[in-house]
Amino acid sequence: MILKKLLGSTVTRSLTVVSVLSEAKKSFSEGRRTRALLLLGVAVLAWKWMVVGLAAQGLLKLLGGGRSSDSRPA
């Protein structure tokens, strides 16, 4: 019950959307326009269904597309 309230709160949804938009901006600046556009679509869906945003970000991390610039080999 408490978890459902937390996951459905406006603050949590807003943070998820901001996080997805941040990933989209990073992808766009790296020249990955298709990924950036898909993430923008996910951000719209994430406002209604937060789990969509979390799943998309988790998938990016698993596929290695969500690497930070510090973790790239020299």
DSSP file (Angstrom, degrees, kcal/mol; ACC not computed):
  #  RESIDUE AA STRUCTURE BP1 BP2  ACC     N-H-->O    O-->H-N    N-H-->O    O-->H-N    TCO  KAPPA ALPHA  PHI   PSI    X-CA   Y-CA   Z-CA
    1    1 A M     >        0   0    0      0, 0.0     4,-1.8     0, 0.0     5,-0.1   0.000 360.0 360.0 360.0 -48.0    0.0    0.0    0.0
    2    2 A I  H  >  +     0   0    0      2,-0.2     4,-2.4     1,-0.2     5,-0.2   0.903 360.0  52.0 -66.7 -41.1    2.8    2.5    0.9
    3    3 A L  H  > S+     0   0    0      1,-0.2     4,-2.7     2,-0.2     5,-0.2   0.889 107.7  52.2 -62.5 -39.4    4.9    1.4   -2.0
    4    4 A K  H  > S+     0   0    0      2,-0.2     4,-1.5     1,-0.2    -1,-0.2   0.896 110.4  48.0 -64.1 -40.6    1.9    2.0   -4.4
    5    5 A K  H  < S+     0   0    0     -4,-1.8     4,-0.5     2,-0.2    -2,-0.2   0.903 112.9  48.9 -66.0 -41.0    1.4    5.5   -3.0
    6    6 A L  H >< S+     0   0    0     -4,-2.4     3,-1.0     1,-0.2     6,-0.3   0.936 113.1  45.6 -64.8 -47.2    5.1    6.2   -3.3
    7    7 A L  H 3< S+     0   0    0     -4,-2.7    -1,-0.2     1,-0.2    -2,-0.2   0.766 115.4  48.1 -69.3 -24.8    5.3    5.0   -6.9
    8    8 A G  T 3< S+     0   0    0     -4,-1.5    -1,-0.2    -5,-0.2    -2,-0.2   0.416  86.0 116.9 -95.3   1.7    2.2    6.8   -7.9
    9    9 A S  S <> S-     0   0    0     -3,-1.0     4,-2.2    -4,-0.5     5,-0.2  -0.326  72.0-124.0 -73.1 154.5    3.1   10.2   -6.4
   10   10 A T  H  > S+     0   0    0      1,-0.2     4,-2.5     2,-0.2     5,-0.2   0.867 110.6  54.2 -63.4 -38.4    3.6   13.2   -8.5
   11   11 A V  H  > S+     0   0    0      2,-0.2     4,-2.4     1,-0.2    -1,-0.2   0.927 109.3  46.9 -64.0 -45.1    7.1   13.8   -7.2
   12   12 A T  H  > S+     0   0    0     -6,-0.3     4,-2.0     1,-0.2    -2,-0.2   0.912 113.6  48.1 -64.7 -42.7    8.2   10.3   -8.1
   13   13 A R  H  X S+     0   0    0     -4,-2.2     4,-2.4     1,-0.2    -1,-0.2   0.907 111.1  51.4 -64.0 -40.7    6.7   10.5  -11.6
   14   14 A S  H  X S+     0   0    0     -4,-2.5     4,-2.6     1,-0.2    -2,-0.2   0.910 109.3  49.8 -62.8 -42.7    8.3   13.9  -12.1
   15   15 A L  H  X S+     0   0    0     -4,-2.4     4,-2.2     1,-0.2    -1,-0.2   0.886 110.4  50.8 -63.5 -38.5   11.7   12.6  -11.2
   16   16 A T  H  X S+     0   0    0     -4,-2.0     4,-2.3     2,-0.2    -2,-0.2   0.921 111.2  47.6 -64.4 -44.0   11.3    9.7  -13.6
   17   17 A V  H  X S+     0   0    0     -4,-2.4     4,-2.6     2,-0.2    -2,-0.2   0.919 112.1  49.5 -64.2 -43.8   10.3   12.0  -16.4
   18   18 A V  H  X S+     0   0    0     -4,-2.6     4,-2.0     1,-0.2    -1,-0.2   0.898 111.0  50.5 -62.3 -40.3   13.3   14.3  -15.7
   19   19 A S  H  X S+     0   0    0     -4,-2.2     4,-1.9     2,-0.2    -1,-0.2   0.914 111.5  46.9 -64.4 -43.4   15.6   11.4  -15.6
   20   20 A V  H  X S+     0   0    0     -4,-2.3     4,-2.2     1,-0.2    -2,-0.2   0.905 111.8  51.3 -65.7 -41.2   14.3   10.0  -19.0
   21   21 A L  H  X S+     0   0    0     -4,-2.6     4,-2.4     1,-0.2    -1,-0.2   0.863 107.3  54.1 -63.6 -35.3   14.6   13.5  -20.5
   22   22 A S  H  X S+     0   0    0     -4,-2.0     4,-2.2     2,-0.2    -1,-0.2   0.912 108.6  48.1 -64.0 -42.6   18.2   13.8  -19.2
   23   23 A E  H  X S+     0   0    0     -4,-1.9     4,-2.5     2,-0.2    -2,-0.2   0.879 110.8  52.2 -64.2 -37.7   19.0   10.5  -21.0
   24   24 A A  H  X S+     0   0    0     -4,-2.2     4,-2.5     2,-0.2    -2,-0.2   0.914 109.4  48.8 -65.0 -42.7   17.3   11.8  -24.2
   25   25 A K  H  X S+     0   0    0     -4,-2.4     4,-2.3     2,-0.2    -2,-0.2   0.910 112.0  49.0 -62.8 -42.6   19.4   15.0  -24.1
   26   26 A K  H  X S+     0   0    0     -4,-2.2     4,-1.4     1,-0.2    -2,-0.2   0.912 111.8  48.8 -64.0 -42.6   22.6   13.0  -23.6
   27   27 A S  H  <>S+     0   0    0     -4,-2.5     5,-2.7     1,-0.2     4,-0.3   0.903 111.1  50.1 -63.7 -41.3   21.7   10.7  -26.5
   28   28 A F  H ><5S+     0   0    0     -4,-2.5     3,-1.3     1,-0.2    -2,-0.2   0.904 109.4  50.4 -64.9 -41.1   20.9   13.6  -28.7
   29   29 A S  H 3<5S+     0   0    0     -4,-2.3    -1,-0.2     1,-0.3    -2,-0.2   0.763 107.8  54.5 -69.7 -23.5   24.2   15.3  -27.9
   30   30 A E  T 3<5S-     0   0    0     -4,-1.4    -1,-0.3    -5,-0.2    -2,-0.2   0.445 122.9-106.7 -86.2  -0.6   26.1   12.0  -28.7
   31   31 A G  T < 5S+     0   0    0     -3,-1.3     2,-1.2    -4,-0.3     3,-0.2   0.590  81.1 130.3  88.1  11.3   24.4   11.9  -32.1
   32   32 A R     >< +     0   0    0     -5,-2.7     4,-2.2     1,-0.2    -1,-0.1  -0.627  22.8 162.4 -96.9  74.6   22.0    9.1  -31.3
   33   33 A R  H  >  +     0   0    0     -2,-1.2     4,-2.6     1,-0.2     5,-0.2   0.864  69.1  53.5 -67.0 -38.7   18.9   10.9  -32.6
   34   34 A T  H  > S+     0   0    0     -3,-0.2     4,-2.3     1,-0.2    -1,-0.2   0.938 111.7  45.7 -62.9 -45.4   16.7    7.8  -33.0
   35   35 A R  H  > S+     0   0    0      1,-0.2     4,-2.4     2,-0.2    -1,-0.2   0.903 112.1  52.3 -62.7 -40.9   17.4    6.8  -29.3
   36   36 A A  H  X S+     0   0    0     -4,-2.2     4,-2.0     1,-0.2    -2,-0.2   0.915 110.0  48.0 -62.5 -43.5   16.7   10.4  -28.2
   37   37 A L  H  X S+     0   0    0     -4,-2.6     4,-1.8     2,-0.2    -1,-0.2   0.897 111.5  50.3 -64.8 -40.0   13.4   10.5  -30.0
   38   38 A L  H  X S+     0   0    0     -4,-2.3     4,-2.2     1,-0.2    -1,-0.2   0.902 109.8  50.9 -63.6 -39.9   12.4    7.2  -28.5
   39   39 A L  H  X S+     0   0    0     -4,-2.4     4,-2.3     2,-0.2    -1,-0.2   0.848 105.5  55.7 -67.8 -33.1   13.3    8.4  -25.1
   40   40 A L  H  X S+     0   0    0     -4,-2.0     4,-1.6     2,-0.2    -1,-0.2   0.909 108.8  48.1 -63.3 -40.2   11.2   11.5  -25.6
   41   41 A G  H  X S+     0   0    0     -4,-1.8     4,-2.0     1,-0.2    -2,-0.2   0.891 110.4  51.3 -64.2 -39.6    8.3    9.3  -26.3
   42   42 A V  H  X S+     0   0    0     -4,-2.2     4,-2.7     1,-0.2    -2,-0.2   0.875 105.2  56.9 -64.6 -37.2    9.0    7.2  -23.2
   43   43 A A  H  X S+     0   0    0     -4,-2.3     4,-1.0     2,-0.2    -1,-0.2   0.894 106.3  49.5 -62.3 -39.2    9.1   10.4  -21.2
   44   44 A V  H >X S+     0   0    0     -4,-1.6     4,-0.7     1,-0.2     3,-0.6   0.932 115.2  43.4 -64.4 -44.8    5.6   11.3  -22.3
   45   45 A L  H >X S+     0   0    0     -4,-2.0     4,-3.1     1,-0.2     3,-0.6   0.833 105.3  64.4 -68.3 -31.9    4.4    7.8  -21.4
   46   46 A A  H 3< S+     0   0    0     -4,-2.7    -1,-0.2     1,-0.2    -2,-0.2   0.760  91.8  63.6 -67.4 -23.6    6.4    7.8  -18.1
   47   47 A W  H << S+     0   0    0     -4,-1.0     3,-0.2    -3,-0.6    -1,-0.2   0.906 115.7  30.5 -65.4 -38.2    4.2   10.7  -16.8
   48   48 A K  H << S+     0   0    0     -4,-0.7     2,-0.5    -3,-0.6    -2,-0.2   0.900 135.7  27.1 -84.0 -45.4    1.2    8.4  -16.9
   49   49 A W    >X  -     0   0    0     -4,-3.1     3,-1.4     1,-0.1     4,-0.8  -0.869  65.3-172.8-123.4  95.5    3.0    5.1  -16.2
   50   50 A M  H 3> S+     0   0    0     -2,-0.5     4,-2.0     1,-0.3     3,-0.4   0.805  81.7  67.1 -58.7 -32.1    6.2    5.6  -14.3
   51   51 A V  H 3> S+     0   0    0      1,-0.2     4,-2.7     2,-0.2    -1,-0.3   0.819  92.7  61.3 -61.6 -30.7    7.1    1.9  -14.7
   52   52 A V  H <> S+     0   0    0     -3,-1.4     4,-2.3     2,-0.2    -1,-0.2   0.929 106.3  45.5 -61.5 -45.0    7.6    2.5  -18.4
   53   53 A G  H  X S+     0   0    0     -4,-0.8     4,-2.2    -3,-0.4    -2,-0.2   0.911 113.9  48.2 -64.9 -43.4   10.3    5.1  -17.7
   54   54 A L  H  X S+     0   0    0     -4,-2.0     4,-2.3     1,-0.2    -2,-0.2   0.905 112.4  48.9 -64.2 -41.3   12.0    2.9  -15.2
   55   55 A A  H  X S+     0   0    0     -4,-2.7     4,-2.4     2,-0.2    -2,-0.2   0.903 110.5  50.8 -66.2 -40.9   12.0   -0.1  -17.5
   56   56 A A  H  X S+     0   0    0     -4,-2.3     4,-2.1    -5,-0.2    -2,-0.2   0.918 112.1  46.6 -63.8 -43.1   13.4    1.9  -20.4
   57   57 A Q  H  X S+     0   0    0     -4,-2.2     4,-2.1     2,-0.2    -1,-0.2   0.897 111.9  50.7 -67.2 -39.3   16.2    3.2  -18.4
   58   58 A G  H  X S+     0   0    0     -4,-2.3     4,-2.3     1,-0.2    -2,-0.2   0.902 109.5  51.3 -62.8 -40.4   17.0   -0.2  -17.0
   59   59 A L  H  X S+     0   0    0     -4,-2.4     4,-2.2     2,-0.2     6,-0.2   0.900 108.5  51.3 -63.8 -41.1   17.0   -1.7  -20.5
   60   60 A L  H  X>S+     0   0    0     -4,-2.1     5,-1.8     1,-0.2     6,-1.2   0.903 110.1  49.4 -62.1 -41.0   19.5    1.0  -21.6
   61   61 A K  H ><5S+     0   0    0     -4,-2.1     3,-0.6     4,-0.2    -2,-0.2   0.905 111.4  49.0 -65.3 -40.9   21.8    0.2  -18.7
   62   62 A L  H 3<5S+     0   0    0     -4,-2.3    -2,-0.2     1,-0.2    -1,-0.2   0.881 111.3  49.2 -65.9 -37.6   21.6   -3.5  -19.5
   63   63 A L  H 3<5S-     0   0    0     -4,-2.2    -1,-0.2    -5,-0.2    -2,-0.2   0.545 114.7-116.8 -80.2  -6.2   22.4   -2.9  -23.1
   64   64 A G  T X<5S+     0   0    0     -3,-0.6     3,-0.7    -4,-0.6    -3,-0.2   0.543  85.2 115.2  85.4   5.8   25.3   -0.7  -22.3
   65   65 A G  T 3 < +     0   0    0     -5,-1.8    -4,-0.2    -6,-0.2    -5,-0.1   0.593  66.0  63.7 -84.0 -10.5   23.8    2.4  -23.9
   66   66 A G  T 3  S+     0   0    0     -6,-1.2    -1,-0.2    -7,-0.1    -5,-0.1   0.044  71.5 141.4-102.5  27.2   23.5    4.2  -20.6
   67   67 A R    <   -     0   0    0     -3,-0.7     2,-0.2    -7,-0.2     5,-0.0  -0.359  49.9-125.3 -67.3 145.0   27.2    4.4  -19.8
   68   68 A S    >   -     0   0    0      1,-0.1     3,-1.1    -2,-0.1     4,-0.3  -0.524  25.0-111.2 -83.2 162.2   28.5    7.6  -18.3
   69   69 A S  G >  S+     0   0    0      1,-0.3     3,-0.6    -2,-0.2    -1,-0.1   0.743 115.6  61.3 -67.1 -21.8   31.3    9.4  -20.0
   70   70 A D  G 3  S+     0   0    0      1,-0.2    -1,-0.3     0, 0.0    -3,-0.0   0.733  97.9  56.9 -75.1 -22.6   33.7    8.4  -17.1
   71   71 A S  G <  S+     0   0    0     -3,-1.1    -1,-0.2     2,-0.1    -2,-0.2   0.452  79.4 109.5 -92.9   0.7   33.3    4.7  -17.7
   72   72 A R  S <  S-     0   0    0     -3,-0.6     2,-0.0    -4,-0.3    -3,-0.0  -0.529  76.8-107.8 -76.6 141.6   34.4    4.6  -21.3
   73   73 A P              0   0    0      0, 0.0    -1,-0.1     0, 0.0    -2,-0.1  -0.350 360.0 360.0 -67.6 149.5   37.8    3.0  -22.0
   74   74 A A              0   0    0     -2,-0.0    -2,-0.0     0, 0.0     0, 0.0   0.461 360.0 360.0 -80.2 360.0   40.6    5.3  -22.9
